[in-house]
C-alpha cells in the first residue's frame, strides 16, 4: 500500500434523487489539501467522514452532528476509497447523497473525468495487531492482519435467483472500476412493496436498484451473475472509509450490513490497529 495521497484535479458535480427520502440533491465534490481527509459540507457546516459522526445504519449509513445530517454516504465514499481519493470536500444541497444508478460507478466516472492528482506526502494506512471480529446472530464480520488488503462478503438468501454467493475484492489485484463499482443496490420485490407501503424507499425505481422477483425475475439484466454480493462488498468498502485511513487487512463480512461493518471499524480503532508509517 505504498502510494502518495490523492485528491481531485477539479470539482465533480452530481445531481439526483435520494433513495430513501426521495428528495432531490446536488453533490459537488471539491479538491482538498494534503492531510485534509474527507468531509461533507452541509449548509456551511463541516461534517467529517469518520466513525464518531455516524448517527444511523438502517438500510444506509447516515452521518450527522446536531441538526445536520447526510444519509446514504456509503456509495460515494466507496468510490473515493476505491480510487484512493484521500482528501475531498463533499458539498451537498439536500439531506441524502443522490442514489444515481444505485452503484458507485457514476461517482467513479465523475471523479475520473475531473481528474485524479497525487499530492506530496504518502498515505499512512492502518495495520492490525491482532484478529478482530463482531458477531450478531448468524451474522459475522472479521478483520485479519494481512500484508495485502482484501475485502470480501458472503450472503445467502432462499430466493432461487440469489442463493449463496461469495466475492472477494483485492485492491492490489482487481480493478475497482470494472469489478466492484458497477454493482447496484438490490432488494426483493415483496420487500420493496412493503417499504413503499410504509412510505420508505421513496426515491427507488427500476433505474436505481436491482429488484429481484416479480414476473420477470429481475427488474433489469444483472451486471454480474453475483451482483448482490458484489454490492455488499462495495458497501463494506464505503463503510470502512470512515476509518479515515486505508486499512491494510483482510476483512470478511458474512450476512452482515452497515451496523456490523461500523461496529467492526470501531473495534479496529479501539483495540487492534496502528498507523503504519511509510
C-alpha positions as CSV (number, residue, x, y, z in Angstrom):
1,X,0.0,0.0,0.0
2,X,2.8,2.4,-0.8
3,X,1.4,5.4,-2.6
4,X,1.1,9.2,-2.3
5,X,-2.1,10.8,-1.1
6,X,-4.6,11.9,-3.8
7,X,-7.3,14.4,-4.5
8,X,-9.3,15.7,-7.5
9,X,-7.8,17.9,-10.1
10,X,-11.2,19.8,-10.5
11,X,-14.7,19.7,-9.0
12,X,-17.1,16.9,-9.8
13,X,-20.9,17.6,-9.9
14,X,-23.6,15.0,-9.3
15,X,-27.4,15.6,-9.3
16,X,-30.1,13.2,-8.5
17,X,-32.7,11.8,-6.0
18,X,-32.2,10.3,-2.6
19,X,-33.1,6.6,-2.5
20,X,-34.8,6.6,0.9
21,X,-36.2,10.1,1.3
22,X,-37.0,10.8,-2.4
23,X,-35.8,14.4,-2.3
24,X,-33.6,16.0,-4.9
25,X,-30.0,16.7,-4.1
26,X,-26.9,18.2,-5.6
27,X,-23.4,17.0,-4.6
28,X,-20.3,18.9,-5.6
29,X,-17.0,17.2,-4.7
30,X,-14.1,19.5,-4.5
31,X,-10.3,19.0,-4.2
32,X,-8.8,19.3,-0.7
33,X,-5.3,19.9,0.5
34,X,-2.8,17.4,1.9
35,X,-3.9,15.6,5.1
36,X,-7.3,17.2,5.0
37,X,-9.2,13.9,4.8
38,X,-12.8,13.7,3.5
39,X,-15.7,15.7,4.9
40,X,-19.2,16.7,3.9
41,X,-20.2,20.4,3.9
42,X,-23.8,21.0,4.6
43,X,-25.3,24.5,4.8
44,X,-21.8,25.9,5.5
45,X,-21.1,23.4,8.3
46,X,-18.4,20.7,8.1
47,X,-19.2,17.1,8.8
48,X,-16.1,14.9,8.9
49,X,-16.4,11.4,7.3
50,X,-15.4,9.5,10.4
51,X,-16.9,6.9,12.8
52,X,-17.9,9.3,15.6
53,X,-20.3,11.1,13.2
54,X,-22.4,8.0,12.4
55,X,-25.9,8.5,13.6
56,X,-27.8,5.8,11.6
57,X,-27.3,2.4,10.0
58,X,-30.8,1.3,9.0
59,X,-30.6,0.4,5.2
60,X,-27.8,3.0,4.7
61,X,-25.1,4.8,6.6
62,X,-26.0,8.2,7.9
63,X,-23.6,10.9,9.2
64,X,-24.8,13.7,11.5
65,X,-23.9,16.4,14.0
66,X,-26.7,18.1,15.8
67,X,-29.3,19.2,13.2
68,X,-27.0,18.4,10.3
69,X,-27.4,15.0,8.7
70,X,-26.4,13.3,5.4
71,X,-27.8,9.9,4.5
72,X,-26.6,7.2,2.1
73,X,-22.9,8.2,2.2
74,X,-21.5,4.7,1.5
75,X,-21.5,4.6,-2.3
76,X,-19.7,7.9,-2.9
77,X,-17.2,7.0,-0.1
78,X,-16.6,3.6,-1.7
79,X,-15.9,5.4,-5.0
80,X,-13.4,7.7,-3.2
81,X,-11.7,4.9,-1.4
82,X,-11.7,2.7,-4.5
83,X,-9.8,5.4,-6.4
84,X,-7.6,6.3,-3.5
85,X,-9.0,9.8,-3.1
86,X,-7.9,10.7,0.4
87,X,-8.7,14.4,0.6
88,X,-12.1,15.7,-0.5
89,X,-14.8,18.3,0.4
90,X,-18.2,17.0,-0.5
91,X,-20.6,19.9,-0.6
92,X,-24.2,18.8,-0.6
93,X,-27.5,20.5,-1.1
94,X,-30.1,18.1,0.3
95,X,-30.3,15.5,3.1
96,X,-29.1,12.5,1.1
97,X,-26.4,11.7,-1.4
98,X,-28.1,11.1,-4.7
99,X,-28.5,7.4,-5.5
100,X,-27.6,7.8,-9.2
101,X,-28.0,4.3,-10.7
102,X,-27.7,2.5,-7.3
103,X,-23.9,1.8,-7.7
104,X,-20.7,3.7,-7.2
105,X,-20.0,3.8,-11.0
106,X,-21.4,7.3,-11.7
107,X,-19.3,8.7,-8.9
108,X,-16.2,6.9,-10.2
109,X,-16.8,8.2,-13.7
110,X,-17.3,11.8,-12.5
111,X,-14.1,11.6,-10.4
112,X,-12.1,10.2,-13.3
113,X,-13.5,12.9,-15.6
114,X,-12.5,15.6,-13.1
115,X,-9.0,14.0,-12.8
116,X,-7.1,12.4,-10.0
117,X,-3.8,14.0,-8.8
118,X,-1.2,12.9,-6.5
119,X,-0.1,15.0,-3.6
120,X,3.3,15.5,-1.9
121,X,3.1,13.0,1.1
122,X,2.4,9.3,1.4
123,X,-0.7,7.7,2.9
124,X,-0.5,6.3,6.4
125,X,-2.5,3.1,6.4
126,X,-3.9,1.3,9.4
127,X,-2.5,-2.2,10.1
128,X,-3.9,-4.7,12.6
129,X,-2.1,-6.0,15.6
130,X,-4.5,-9.0,16.0
131,X,-7.6,-10.6,14.6
132,X,-10.8,-8.9,15.5
133,X,-14.5,-9.9,15.0
134,X,-18.1,-9.0,15.7
135,X,-21.0,-11.4,15.7
136,X,-24.7,-11.0,15.9
137,X,-27.0,-14.0,15.5
138,X,-25.9,-15.6,12.2
139,X,-24.0,-12.6,11.0
140,X,-20.3,-12.1,11.3
141,X,-17.6,-9.6,10.4
142,X,-13.9,-10.4,10.9
143,X,-10.7,-8.5,10.2
144,X,-7.4,-10.3,10.0
145,X,-3.8,-8.9,9.8
146,X,-2.6,-9.1,6.2
147,X,0.2,-7.7,4.0
148,X,-2.2,-7.3,1.1
149,X,-5.7,-6.0,1.8
150,X,-8.8,-7.9,0.8
151,X,-12.5,-7.2,1.3
152,X,-15.0,-10.0,0.9
153,X,-18.6,-10.9,1.6
154,X,-20.7,-14.0,1.7
155,X,-24.5,-13.9,1.6
156,X,-27.3,-16.5,1.5
157,X,-30.9,-15.9,0.5
158,X,-33.6,-18.5,0.0
159,X,-34.7,-16.9,-3.3
160,X,-33.5,-19.1,-6.1
161,X,-32.2,-16.2,-8.2
162,X,-29.7,-15.3,-5.4
163,X,-29.0,-18.3,-3.2
164,X,-25.4,-18.4,-1.7
165,X,-22.8,-16.0,-3.1
166,X,-19.3,-15.0,-2.2
167,X,-17.0,-12.4,-3.6
168,X,-13.5,-11.1,-2.7
169,X,-12.1,-7.8,-3.8
170,X,-8.3,-7.5,-3.7
171,X,-7.3,-3.8,-4.4
172,X,-3.7,-4.8,-5.4
173,X,-5.0,-7.3,-8.0
174,X,-8.6,-6.3,-9.0
175,X,-9.8,-3.3,-10.9
176,X,-12.3,-1.4,-8.7
177,X,-13.8,0.4,-11.7
178,X,-14.8,-2.7,-13.5
179,X,-15.2,-5.4,-10.8
180,X,-16.9,-3.6,-7.9
181,X,-18.1,0.0,-8.7
182,X,-20.9,-1.1,-11.1
183,X,-22.6,-3.4,-8.6
184,X,-26.1,-1.9,-7.7
185,X,-28.0,-1.9,-4.6
186,X,-30.6,-4.6,-4.6
187,X,-33.9,-5.7,-3.0
188,X,-36.6,-8.3,-3.3
189,X,-39.9,-7.3,-4.9
190,X,-42.1,-8.1,-1.9
191,X,-39.6,-6.3,0.4
192,X,-39.7,-3.2,-1.9
193,X,-43.5,-3.2,-1.9
194,X,-43.6,-3.3,1.9
195,X,-41.2,-0.4,2.1
196,X,-43.2,1.7,-0.3
197,X,-46.4,1.0,1.7
198,X,-44.6,2.3,4.8
199,X,-43.6,5.5,3.0
200,X,-39.9,4.4,2.7
201,X,-37.6,4.0,-0.3
202,X,-39.5,6.9,-1.9
203,X,-36.8,7.5,-4.4
204,X,-36.5,3.9,-5.5
205,X,-37.3,2.9,-9.1
206,X,-36.1,0.3,-11.6
207,X,-33.4,2.7,-12.8
208,X,-31.5,2.9,-9.5
209,X,-31.8,-0.6,-8.0
210,X,-31.7,-4.2,-9.0
211,X,-35.1,-5.6,-7.9
212,X,-35.3,-9.3,-7.6
213,X,-38.6,-11.2,-8.1
214,X,-41.8,-10.3,-9.7
215,X,-43.0,-11.6,-13.1
216,X,-39.7,-11.0,-14.9
217,X,-37.2,-12.3,-12.3
218,X,-35.0,-9.2,-12.4
219,X,-36.0,-5.5,-12.9
220,X,-33.1,-5.3,-15.4
221,X,-30.3,-7.6,-16.5
222,X,-27.8,-8.2,-13.8
223,X,-24.4,-6.6,-14.4
224,X,-22.7,-9.6,-12.9
225,X,-24.0,-13.1,-12.1
226,X,-23.2,-12.4,-8.4
227,X,-24.1,-8.7,-8.4
228,X,-25.8,-8.7,-5.0
229,X,-22.8,-10.0,-3.1
230,X,-20.5,-7.6,-5.0
231,X,-22.7,-4.7,-3.8
232,X,-22.3,-6.0,-0.3
233,X,-18.5,-5.7,-0.7
234,X,-19.0,-2.2,-2.2
235,X,-20.9,-1.2,1.0
236,X,-18.2,-2.7,3.1
237,X,-15.5,-0.6,1.4
238,X,-17.6,2.5,1.7
239,X,-18.3,2.0,5.4
240,X,-14.6,1.2,6.2
241,X,-13.7,4.5,4.5
242,X,-14.9,6.1,7.8
243,X,-11.7,4.8,9.4
244,X,-10.2,7.9,7.7
245,X,-7.1,5.8,6.6
246,X,-6.7,2.9,4.2
247,X,-7.0,-0.4,6.0
248,X,-4.3,-2.9,5.4
249,X,-6.2,-6.1,6.4
250,X,-8.3,-8.9,5.2
251,X,-12.0,-8.2,6.1
252,X,-14.8,-10.8,5.7
253,X,-18.5,-9.9,6.2
254,X,-20.9,-12.8,6.4
255,X,-24.6,-12.0,6.1
256,X,-23.7,-8.5,7.5
257,X,-24.8,-5.0,6.9
258,X,-23.9,-1.4,7.8
259,X,-24.3,-1.8,11.5
260,X,-21.9,-4.7,11.8
261,X,-19.4,-3.1,9.4
262,X,-19.2,0.0,11.5
263,X,-19.1,-1.8,14.8
264,X,-16.0,-3.7,13.5
265,X,-14.5,-0.4,12.3
266,X,-14.9,1.0,15.9
267,X,-13.3,-2.1,17.3
268,X,-10.4,-1.8,14.9
269,X,-9.7,1.8,16.1
270,X,-10.2,0.9,19.8
271,X,-8.4,-2.4,20.2
272,X,-6.3,-3.5,17.3
273,X,-4.8,-1.1,14.9
274,X,-1.7,1.1,14.5
275,X,-0.7,3.6,11.9
276,X,1.9,2.3,9.6
277,X,4.5,4.9,8.6
278,X,5.8,4.6,5.1
